[in-house]
Amino acid sequence: MDLKQLNAFIAVADLRSFSAAAAKTGLSQPSLSRLLKQLETDMGVVLIDRYHRPLNLTEAGSFFYDKISTILTEIDTVTSMTQRLSAPSSALNIGFVPSVLYGLLPEIIATLKQFSPDIDVNLKDISSYQQMDALKSGEIDIGFGRFAHQDPWIQQILLRHERYVVALPKSHPLANVRKQRLIDLANNRLILYHQTHLPVSSTVTTDIVTQASDQLSASTVNRATHETSLSSEAITEPLLHLFAQYGISPFMTTTVSDLQVALGLVAAGEGITLVPASLQTVRTEQISYQRLIHENVTSPIYLHTLKDFVHPNIPDLLTAIYHVYEQRGITYRQQNFVSQA
């Protein structure tokens, strides 16, 4: 068994076609077939059912595919990291989610270049979830995201929490209410835009329900406690989870592809949404942004990088981040990445 055989098998399993797999791997179909046959002979197992179109994996083939694809991904990751350790790139490739770009990221990059004039920075718009694979492949060296991730290859630090604000059409009856409550927003269409969901199911804690009692009626708190046991455990959509913390379920929801589309629908009067406070300069002619009274309704900002390889310029980036936070009077707890290589 060797890597050529394994990669040939993965290609056929993914594409369910010898001709497509041959094109992907750059092999001739006879060569591809020989590699697969030798793999099956070495293992004494039939992995591919060749008598149906499209090709199917046998039960043993499906099991082998699930296990070996993970191993091959790890081999690719280790190879990529080894190459980067041997010859680190002079450029710092930074991934970011769009909401961060509307915040302090431009100022942070400008500060970084001021401190280190020779640094070469490349920015890539990429979701929090996709950043994990991009870090492993070397596409990015570090990523700004909004979600915590549990991945054995990745380390992350929490930079800060950013308050959410409610975005309402200018014509909305609550558009001029300066302090909003989630319970008052529940009868609206809530526009959802997150492409990454919370990594684990969440429950409404007793502390949250207790906090709610200061802001909601007794009947609402009773309903919150009751709904906690019924439905909140499965809620991983970030905005719905915020409502569920108070036992509230929006009357209606619409899911769109990204935050900009969500704000476009708000501007058109098609609903409301919640966005990090740094977004409240977008479409201000059509949208009213108002604060929420709930202090725990926040969006975290995380910084992710590999555990085993910290790019040489990342400490400079952290210095720039904390400098901007100090200049802006933002509360933070200074942290550093640890290289385990």
MARKERO-265583 format. One line per field, with one value per residue (C-alpha): residue in one letter; x, y, z; residue number from 1. Coordinates in steps of 0.1 Angstrom, whole numbers, padded with zeros to 4 digits. Layout:
! residues N
resn <- A,...
c1 <- X,...
c2 <- Y,...
c3 <- Z,...
resi <- NUM,...
***
This chain:
! residues 341
resn <- M,D,L,K,Q,L,N,A,F,I,A,V,A,D,L,R,S,F,S,A,A,A,A,K,T,G,L,S,Q,P,S,L,S,R,L,L,K,Q,L,E,T,D,M,G,V,V,L,I,D,R,Y,H,R,P,L,N,L,T,E,A,G,S,F,F,Y,D,K,I,S,T,I,L,T,E,I,D,T,V,T,S,M,T,Q,R,L,S,A,P,S,S,A,L,N,I,G,F,V,P,S,V,L,Y,G,L,L,P,E,I,I,A,T,L,K,Q,F,S,P,D,I,D,V,N,L,K,D,I,S,S,Y,Q,Q,M,D,A,L,K,S,G,E,I,D,I,G,F,G,R,F,A,H,Q,D,P,W,I,Q,Q,I,L,L,R,H,E,R,Y,V,V,A,L,P,K,S,H,P,L,A,N,V,R,K,Q,R,L,I,D,L,A,N,N,R,L,I,L,Y,H,Q,T,H,L,P,V,S,S,T,V,T,T,D,I,V,T,Q,A,S,D,Q,L,S,A,S,T,V,N,R,A,T,H,E,T,S,L,S,S,E,A,I,T,E,P,L,L,H,L,F,A,Q,Y,G,I,S,P,F,M,T,T,T,V,S,D,L,Q,V,A,L,G,L,V,A,A,G,E,G,I,T,L,V,P,A,S,L,Q,T,V,R,T,E,Q,I,S,Y,Q,R,L,I,H,E,N,V,T,S,P,I,Y,L,H,T,L,K,D,F,V,H,P,N,I,P,D,L,L,T,A,I,Y,H,V,Y,E,Q,R,G,I,T,Y,R,Q,Q,N,F,V,S,Q,A
c1 <- 0000,0014,0003,-0002,-0027,-0045,-0048,-0061,-0087,-0098,-0101,-0124,-0144,-0150,-0158,-0174,-0158,-0126,-0123,-0129,-0105,-0078,-0082,-0079,-0049,-0031,-0030,-0042,-0072,-0052,-0027,-0054,-0071,-0038,-0032,-0067,-0065,-0031,-0045,-0074,-0051,-0027,-0056,-0075,-0107,-0129,-0133,-0152,-0183,-0174,-0206,-0229,-0229,-0220,-0195,-0203,-0181,-0186,-0194,-0157,-0148,-0170,-0154,-0119,-0127,-0140,-0108,-0081,-0093,-0088,-0053,-0044,-0057,-0034,-0005,-0011,-0013,0019,0037,0025,0035,0069,0075,0065,0088,0117,0111,0085,0068,0078,0042,0016,-0016,-0046,-0081,-0111,-0149,-0166,-0180,-0144,-0135,-0161,-0146,-0110,-0092,-0082,-0068,-0050,-0034,-0024,-0008,0010,0025,0035,0053,0068,0071,0086,0059,0039,0002,-0023,-0060,-0086,-0123,-0131,-0157,-0148,-0153,-0133,-0104,-0096,-0088,-0071,-0048,-0039,-0033,-0011,-0036,-0037,-0013,-0038,-0076,-0100,-0133,-0165,-0167,-0147,-0135,-0123,-0096,-0064,-0044,-0055,-0050,-0070,-0073,-0103,-0096,-0127,-0165,-0184,-0220,-0248,-0271,-0305,-0308,-0343,-0358,-0361,-0399,-0401,-0422,-0392,-0367,-0362,-0363,-0328,-0327,-0342,-0353,-0353,-0388,-0401,-0384,-0399,-0429,-0407,-0392,-0356,-0331,-0304,-0271,-0244,-0228,-0211,-0232,-0223,-0201,-0222,-0258,-0264,-0288,-0303,-0287,-0304,-0283,-0297,-0333,-0326,-0312,-0343,-0365,-0352,-0363,-0393,-0427,-0432,-0452,-0425,-0398,-0420,-0423,-0386,-0379,-0405,-0391,-0356,-0364,-0383,-0364,-0333,-0308,-0308,-0304,-0270,-0279,-0262,-0290,-0317,-0295,-0293,-0331,-0333,-0311,-0342,-0367,-0378,-0385,-0389,-0423,-0407,-0372,-0356,-0321,-0298,-0263,-0244,-0245,-0247,-0278,-0293,-0288,-0301,-0334,-0336,-0331,-0359,-0382,-0383,-0373,-0348,-0315,-0288,-0253,-0220,-0218,-0190,-0216,-0238,-0222,-0236,-0267,-0275,-0299,-0323,-0314,-0317,-0293,-0302,-0285,-0298,-0302,-0289,-0252,-0245,-0258,-0224,-0204,-0168,-0138,-0113,-0078,-0068,-0035,-0018,-0006,0027,0036,0033,0042,0072,0050,0021,0036,0038,0002,-0009,0011,-0008,-0041,-0036,-0022,-0054,-0075,-0056,-0060,-0098,-0102,-0114,-0111,-0090,-0069,-0035,-0027,0000,0001,0025,0046,0047,0071
c2 <- 0000,0034,0070,0067,0038,0057,0089,0069,0053,0086,0102,0073,0074,0111,0112,0078,0076,0061,0086,0116,0103,0096,0132,0146,0125,0129,0091,0070,0049,0016,0029,0040,0007,-0012,0010,0002,-0035,-0037,-0019,-0043,-0073,-0061,-0056,-0087,-0066,-0054,-0017,-0006,-0022,-0019,-0034,-0003,0032,0054,0034,0026,0018,-0016,-0015,-0021,0006,0031,0024,0025,0058,0075,0065,0069,0103,0118,0103,0117,0151,0150,0139,0169,0192,0180,0182,0218,0228,0212,0231,0264,0257,0251,0283,0307,0330,0367,0377,0375,0361,0371,0356,0376,0375,0405,0419,0424,0444,0470,0473,0479,0456,0484,0505,0474,0467,0504,0503,0470,0486,0517,0496,0472,0492,0462,0437,0423,0417,0398,0399,0372,0373,0338,0324,0313,0277,0278,0294,0261,0244,0275,0275,0239,0242,0274,0296,0319,0322,0337,0343,0367,0349,0351,0315,0293,0261,0228,0215,0197,0216,0251,0274,0305,0335,0356,0392,0409,0408,0433,0443,0435,0463,0458,0470,0482,0499,0536,0533,0507,0518,0510,0528,0556,0536,0540,0510,0478,0446,0413,0405,0436,0424,0389,0398,0408,0388,0381,0379,0352,0354,0334,0307,0292,0279,0274,0243,0226,0228,0254,0256,0286,0289,0297,0329,0341,0335,0353,0383,0382,0386,0422,0431,0409,0402,0373,0354,0358,0345,0315,0309,0313,0286,0263,0267,0261,0225,0220,0235,0256,0227,0222,0259,0265,0293,0323,0349,0324,0313,0349,0351,0316,0328,0347,0320,0340,0326,0351,0351,0344,0341,0344,0330,0347,0341,0368,0399,0424,0407,0408,0445,0450,0433,0454,0485,0473,0469,0431,0425,0432,0417,0419,0429,0437,0473,0480,0475,0505,0528,0507,0519,0546,0563,0534,0516,0527,0510,0509,0495,0464,0466,0431,0433,0396,0398,0401,0387,0375,0381,0353,0350,0316,0301,0267,0252,0239,0269,0306,0329,0352,0383,0373,0388,0421,0418,0412,0443,0463,0449,0458,0492,0500,0487,0510,0540,0533,0526,0490,0466,0435,0408,0406,0371,0355,0324,0297,0279,0242,0233
c3 <- 0000,-0010,-0014,-0051,-0046,-0018,-0038,-0068,-0046,-0031,-0065,-0078,-0045,-0048,-0085,-0089,-0124,-0136,-0165,-0142,-0116,-0143,-0155,-0119,-0110,-0144,-0148,-0177,-0170,-0172,-0147,-0124,-0126,-0119,-0088,-0074,-0082,-0065,-0034,-0032,-0037,-0010,0014,0003,0001,-0027,-0023,-0054,-0070,-0107,-0120,-0115,-0130,-0114,-0095,-0059,-0029,-0012,0025,0032,0007,0024,0058,0043,0025,0057,0077,0050,0037,0072,0074,0039,0049,0079,0058,0034,0064,0080,0046,0041,0077,0072,0041,0058,0088,0064,0044,0060,0036,0038,0033,0061,0046,0067,0065,0077,0079,0063,0095,0108,0078,0087,0122,0132,0108,0083,0112,0126,0092,0088,0123,0115,0084,0104,0129,0103,0070,0051,0059,0030,0039,0018,0029,0020,0027,0041,0065,0100,0092,0059,0077,0095,0062,0048,0077,0073,0035,0039,0021,0051,0081,0105,0106,0122,0129,0149,0162,0185,0168,0183,0160,0171,0145,0155,0184,0189,0212,0220,0212,0225,0225,0203,0212,0187,0175,0159,0123,0114,0083,0088,0085,0113,0144,0166,0145,0169,0201,0216,0238,0223,0240,0222,0234,0215,0183,0183,0161,0132,0104,0115,0087,0093,0075,0093,0072,0103,0132,0168,0171,0199,0210,0236,0265,0283,0317,0349,0351,0318,0328,0361,0341,0319,0350,0354,0319,0310,0326,0350,0324,0298,0322,0330,0293,0289,0316,0300,0265,0277,0284,0251,0223,0230,0231,0194,0184,0169,0145,0162,0160,0170,0199,0211,0212,0228,0257,0267,0258,0227,0193,0164,0146,0112,0098,0064,0056,0031,0018,0036,0058,0030,0015,0050,0053,0018,0028,0059,0038,0016,0046,0044,0081,0108,0118,0144,0135,0153,0163,0138,0109,0120,0094,0065,0045,0072,0047,0048,0081,0117,0141,0178,0209,0227,0265,0269,0277,0270,0234,0219,0189,0198,0177,0176,0161,0148,0137,0136,0168,0153,0132,0142,0113,0123,0118,0140,0172,0153,0143,0179,0189,0164,0175,0211,0203,0184,0213,0237,0214,0212,0249,0242,0271,0264,0280,0262,0250,0228,0206,0216,0190,0197,0169
resi <- 1,2,3,4,5,6,7,8,9,10,11,12,13,14,15,16,17,18,19,20,21,22,23,24,25,26,27,28,29,30,31,32,33,34,35,36,37,38,39,40,41,42,43,44,45,46,47,48,49,50,51,52,53,54,55,56,57,58,59,60,61,62,63,64,65,66,67,68,69,70,71,72,73,74,75,76,77,78,79,80,81,82,83,84,85,86,87,88,89,90,91,92,93,94,95,96,97,98,99,100,101,102,103,104,105,106,107,108,109,110,111,112,113,114,115,116,117,118,119,120,121,122,123,124,125,126,127,128,129,130,131,132,133,134,135,136,137,138,139,140,141,142,143,144,145,146,147,148,149,150,151,152,153,154,155,156,157,158,159,160,161,162,163,164,165,166,167,168,169,170,171,172,173,174,175,176,177,178,179,180,181,182,183,184,185,186,187,188,189,190,191,192,193,194,195,196,197,198,199,200,201,202,203,204,205,206,207,208,209,210,211,212,213,214,215,216,217,218,219,220,221,222,223,224,225,226,227,228,229,230,231,232,233,234,235,236,237,238,239,240,241,242,243,244,245,246,247,248,249,250,251,252,253,254,255,256,257,258,259,260,261,262,263,264,265,266,267,268,269,270,271,272,273,274,275,276,277,278,279,280,281,282,283,284,285,286,287,288,289,290,291,292,293,294,295,296,297,298,299,300,301,302,303,304,305,306,307,308,309,310,311,312,313,314,315,316,317,318,319,320,321,322,323,324,325,326,327,328,329,330,331,332,333,334,335,336,337,338,339,340,341
***
